[in-house]
Amino acid sequence: TTGETFVICAKKIVDVLKNTVPNQDWKTEDIIRAHRVGGKQTGDKPRPLIAKFTRWSDKMAILSSGRDALRQKGVAVASDLTTSQSRTLKRYREDGINAYYKGDKLVVGGPRRPRHAADQGYDSSNAEGHTDSDVNRTRSPSNSDSGGDTGEVSAADRNVSPPDANAQLSEADSLLVQTGRGDVTSTGVVTRHRARGGGVGARGTRAATPMQRDG
């Protein structure tokens, strides 16, 4: 809603993350910025929230240790993508080729795996209503699609680094969390890491989340 303040948005993100990462007690103090992005959705579809965490390690903890617990809640997580990364994955997938980012590497090949819509990655820089300050941000290496997954990559997979795919890898690192199967229905979180000038030392992380009806 238009009356959602930073405190309200941060609390919604914290509520979603509760009991997901072992030995992690999430607090609103872990988030230094949170707001919705995109235009008004139809029906019960809420707009995503973008949040900036104080620590890059929080994002990695969610991806590596909290993913399964979130999925049991009906929440999927994936990294935010730069526009270049999003276009690269789209081209591969249009050709029927499995591709995703793992750490700072683009992994191409291997069997296609069915994924929750949120796992496909999220390019929030293209979201309607995104501010210039959000789009013109400094980014660090991105984890997307299988972002942060600790599972092994099949032998058929190979790491490639085409120039167009990794042109912005030094500038992006984010996470999308959303509930529901298919369309965004109730919750999503995108986190982004800023390598330089992020507001809290040199590290900060943004996150985006459609939570409850945004009417």
C-alpha positions in Angstrom: 0.0 0.0 0.0 1.1 3.6 -0.4 1.3 3.9 3.4 3.9 1.2 3.8 6.9 2.8 5.6 10.4 1.4 5.7 9.6 -0.1 9.2 6.6 -1.9 7.9 8.4 -3.3 4.8 11.4 -4.4 6.9 9.2 -6.2 9.4 7.5 -8.1 6.6 10.8 -9.3 5.3 12.0 -10.3 8.7 8.7 -12.2 9.3 9.3 -14.2 6.1 12.9 -15.0 7.0 12.1 -16.3 10.6 13.3 -19.8 11.3 14.9 -20.2 7.9 18.6 -19.9 8.6 20.1 -21.9 11.5 21.3 -19.8 14.4 20.2 -16.6 12.7 17.8 -14.3 14.6 16.6 -11.8 12.0 15.9 -8.3 13.2 14.7 -5.2 11.4 18.0 -3.7 12.3 19.6 -6.1 9.8 17.9 -4.1 7.0 18.8 -0.5 6.3 16.4 0.1 3.4 13.2 -1.4 2.2 10.5 -0.3 -0.2 8.2 -1.6 -3.0 9.1 -1.5 -6.7 7.0 -1.8 -9.8 3.6 -0.7 -10.8 0.3 -1.7 -9.1 -0.5 -5.3 -9.6 -4.0 -6.7 -10.5 -6.0 -8.9 -8.2 -4.1 -10.2 -5.2 -0.6 -9.8 -6.7 1.5 -7.6 -4.5 4.5 -5.6 -5.8 8.0 -6.7 -4.8 9.9 -5.1 -2.0 13.6 -4.1 -2.4 15.6 -4.1 0.8 19.2 -3.4 1.6 20.8 -5.6 4.3 23.7 -4.4 6.4 25.8 -7.5 5.6 26.4 -9.3 2.3 26.8 -12.6 4.3 23.1 -12.4 5.2 22.2 -12.8 1.6 24.5 -15.7 1.2 23.1 -17.4 4.4 19.6 -17.1 2.9 20.7 -18.7 -0.4 22.9 -21.4 1.1 21.1 -22.3 4.3 17.6 -20.9 4.2 16.4 -21.9 0.8 14.9 -25.3 1.7 13.1 -23.9 4.8 11.7 -21.1 2.7 10.4 -23.5 0.1 8.6 -25.4 2.8 6.8 -22.2 3.5 6.0 -21.8 -0.2 8.6 -19.2 -0.6 11.2 -19.4 -3.4 14.5 -17.5 -3.5 16.6 -16.4 -6.4 19.2 -13.8 -7.2 18.4 -10.5 -8.9 19.9 -10.1 -12.3 21.5 -7.3 -14.2 19.8 -6.5 -17.5 22.7 -8.0 -19.3 22.5 -11.3 -17.3 18.7 -11.5 -17.8 19.0 -11.1 -21.5 21.8 -13.7 -21.7 19.7 -16.3 -19.8 16.7 -15.5 -22.0 18.6 -16.2 -25.2 19.9 -19.5 -23.9 16.5 -20.6 -22.7 14.8 -19.6 -26.0 17.2 -22.0 -27.6 16.2 -24.7 -25.2 19.6 -24.6 -23.4 19.8 -24.8 -19.6 21.7 -21.8 -18.2 22.0 -20.1 -14.8 24.5 -18.2 -12.7 26.4 -19.9 -9.9 28.5 -17.5 -7.9 30.2 -15.3 -10.5 30.1 -17.9 -13.3 27.5 -18.5 -16.0 26.8 -22.3 -16.1 25.6 -23.6 -19.4 24.5 -27.1 -20.3 23.2 -30.1 -18.5 19.5 -31.2 -18.1 16.8 -28.6 -17.7 15.4 -28.5 -14.2 11.9 -27.3 -13.5 12.0 -24.2 -11.3 9.6 -22.0 -9.3 9.0 -18.7 -11.1 11.0 -16.9 -8.5 14.0 -19.1 -9.1 14.3 -17.8 -12.6 15.9 -14.6 -11.3 14.6 -11.1 -11.2 15.8 -8.0 -13.0 14.4 -5.3 -10.7 16.2 -2.6 -12.7 13.4 -3.0 -15.3 10.6 -2.8 -12.8 8.1 0.0 -13.4 8.4 2.6 -10.8 12.1 1.8 -10.0 13.9 5.0 -9.2 17.0 6.2 -10.9 19.0 5.9 -7.7 18.0 2.2 -7.6 18.9 1.5 -11.2 22.2 3.4 -11.2 23.6 1.4 -8.4 27.0 -0.2 -7.9 26.8 -4.0 -8.0 29.1 -6.9 -7.1 29.2 -10.5 -8.6 25.7 -12.0 -8.9 24.3 -15.2 -7.8 21.2 -15.9 -9.8 18.8 -18.7 -10.9 20.4 -21.4 -8.8 22.0 -18.5 -6.8 23.9 -19.8 -3.9 22.9 -23.4 -4.4 25.4 -25.7 -2.8 24.4 -28.7 -4.9 27.0 -30.0 -7.4 26.8 -29.1 -11.1 26.5 -32.1 -13.4 29.5 -33.2 -15.4 27.7 -32.0 -18.5 27.6 -28.5 -17.2 30.4 -26.1 -18.1 31.4 -22.7 -16.9 31.5 -20.0 -19.6 32.1 -16.3 -19.4 30.8 -14.7 -22.6 31.5 -10.9 -22.6 27.9 -9.9 -22.9 26.9 -12.3 -20.0 29.5 -11.1 -17.6 29.9 -7.5 -18.6 28.0 -6.4 -15.4 29.1 -9.2 -13.1 31.3 -6.7 -11.2 28.2 -4.6 -10.5 25.4 -7.0 -9.4 24.4 -9.3 -6.5 20.8 -9.8 -5.5 18.1 -12.2 -4.3 14.4 -12.7 -5.1 12.1 -14.4 -2.6 8.4 -14.9 -3.5 5.6 -17.2 -2.5 3.0 -19.0 -4.6 3.5 -21.2 -7.6 3.9 -19.5 -10.9 2.8 -15.9 -10.6 3.8 -13.6 -7.7 1.0 -14.0 -5.2 2.2 -13.0 -1.8 5.8 -12.7 -0.9 9.1 -12.0 -2.7 12.4 -10.7 -1.5 15.3 -9.4 -3.6 18.6 -8.7 -2.0 21.4 -6.8 -3.6 25.0 -6.3 -2.5 26.8 -3.0 -3.0 30.6 -3.4 -3.2 31.2 0.4 -2.9 29.4 3.1 -1.1 26.6 1.0 0.1 25.8 3.0 3.2 27.2 0.5 5.8 30.9 0.4 5.3 31.6 -1.1 1.9 29.0 -3.8 2.1 25.2 -3.7 1.9 22.6 -6.0 0.4 19.2 -5.2 -1.1 16.2 -7.5 -1.1 12.8 -7.4 -2.7 9.6 -9.1 -1.6 5.9 -9.1 -2.6 4.2 -9.9 0.7 0.6 -9.4 1.2 -2.0 -7.8 -0.9 -0.8 -4.4 -2.2 -4.0 -2.7 -2.8 
